[in-house]
Amino acid sequence: MGLLRLPEWLRSELSKPYGILLTGDLESNVNSVLSLIKDERPPKVIVVGDYALTGFIKFGYIPSLGIFDRKTKRSPFPLTINPTESVVNPPGHISDEAILAIRRLLSSSTSSLLFVDGEEDLLALPAILHSPEGSFVIYGIPSVGMMLVKVDKDVKKKVSEILDNFERVF
C-alpha cells in the first residue's frame, strides 16, 4: 500500500472554499446542516473531523460515514465512540488504505465510523471523490467553523485535479 503526499505548493489550493462555509458555533452549524439534510435528503452524509462529528452525535445524528482521529488542533480530543474500522493515515498524506476503506464503507447501506491512526484532515478529498452525487461532505475548520460540500460533478472534477497533483510515495 502506498501514500499520496500533499505537496507544499498545493496547500493554499486546499484552503479555498468548495462549499458552504458555516461560521457559527458548533450547535448552530449542526442545526443548519441537519435542516438541509432534512430538506435535501442527500444519498450519503460524511462528516470528517472529531469536533464536527461530536456535534452531530450530540444531536443524535450518525452520518453515513464519520471519520475521526481523536485529535483536534493536533491535541487529544476525548471522542469516546467505537469505530467500525481503523486505518493508518500519516499527517499530510492520503493512504491507499484509507481510500479503500472510504470506498468500501460508502458502498455500505449502514452507517460507519472510521478511526484514523495519524491524521484525518485530508480524507475529505477521497470522501468527496467517492460519494454519490448529491451527497454532503462536512468537515471542520479549526477556529472557523465547518464546510459543507454538496457533491456534484464539478466538485468531483476539481477534487480529482487536486489529487492528481499529490506526490505518489511508496
N, C-alpha and C positions, 0 to 999 in steps of 0.2 A: 504494500500500500504506500502511496506517495502523498505528497503535500503540494498545495498551491500556496505560494508566499506572496503577500501583498507588497509590491514594490513601493518604496518611499514616495516616489513621484506621484503615485496614484491615490495617496491618502486624501488629498484635497478634493478629488472627484467624489469620494465617498461621503464627504461632509455636505454635499448638495442634497436638498430635499427631493425625494422621489415620491412623495405622497403628501398627506395632510399632517402638518406639524401641530401637535397639541401641547400647549404650554401651560395649561392649568395645573393644579395639584393632582396627585395620583387619583383621588376619588372622582374628581370631575372629569378627568381624562377617560377613566374606565367607564364612567356613566355615559359619556358621549359615544364611545366605541360600542358599548352594549346596545345603545339606542340604534346606531347604524346597523349593527348585526341583526337586530330585530326587524328593521325596515328592509334591508337588502338581502338577507338570508344567503350569505356567501357560502360556497360549497365547502371551504376549509377556512379555519381561523388558526393562524400560527402566531404565537407570542414568544419573542426572543428576549431574554434578559430576566434576571431574578426579581428586580423591583417591579417591573411591569407585570410579570406573571403572578407575583404576590397580590397585586391589586385585583386581578381578575378572580383569583382563587377566593379572596376575601368576600367577593360578591357572589360566590357560589358558581362561578362560570369556569369550566375546564375547557380549554381550547382543543381543537383537533390535534394540535401539537404544541407543547410547551418546551422550550429549550432553555436550560439554565446551567450555571456553573458554581452556584453557591458563593458568588462574589458580586460585589457592586463597587464601582470605582476602585477596583483592584484590592478591595478589602473583603474579609469574610462577611457573608450575608447568611443569616440564620433561616434559610428556607428548609423547612422540615417536611418535605414530601418525598415519597419513594418513586424513583424513576422506573419507567418501563424498560429502559435500555440505557447503557452508558457507552460513550466513545471518548477517544483521546483526540484533542484538537489543540495544538500549541498556539500561544498568542501570536497574532499577526499572520496566521495561516488558515487554510481550509483543508482539512484532511480528507482523503478519499473515503476513509472510514465514516466520517461524519456525513458526507454527501450520500453515501449508500444508505446509511441509517435514515436520513431525512426522506429520501425517495421511498424507502420501504414503509416507513411509518405513515407517510402521507397517502400511501395507497391503501391503508387500512381504514375500515369503517369505524373503528373505535378510537377514542382519544388516547394520546400517548404523551409521556413526559420523558424527554431525552436529557440525561445528565452529561455534561461535558467536563472531562478532566482536562483542564487547560483554560481555554477561553472561548466563549460562545459568540463574541461580538460580530464576527464576520459571517456567521451562519445564517443571517437573514438573507444573504445573497442566494445560496442554493435553495433556501426555503421559497423565495420568490420564483426562482427559475423552475422549480419542480412542483409548484402548486398549480391547481387548475385555474384557468382564467375566472375572474370574479372573486377569488379568494382574498382574504385580508391577511397581511403580514404586519404585525405590530412589533416594534422594538423600542426599547428605552433609549433615551439620550440623556446621560447623566447631567444633572443640574439644569436641564432644559425642559424635559417632558418626555413625550413619546411621539413616534412617527407611525402613521397608519398608511400602509401602501395597499392600494386596491390593484390587484394583479390583473394586467391586461397584456396584449401582445407587445405594445410599445415598451412597457416597463421590463418585460421579459427580454426583449431585444437589447435594451440598454444594459441590463444586468449581464447578459451573455457577452456583450462587448467589454464590459469591465473585467469579467472573469478571464476573457481571452488575453488580457494584459497582465494577469498574475504570472509569476515565475514558477515553473514546474520544478519541484525539488523531490529527489528520490531518496 
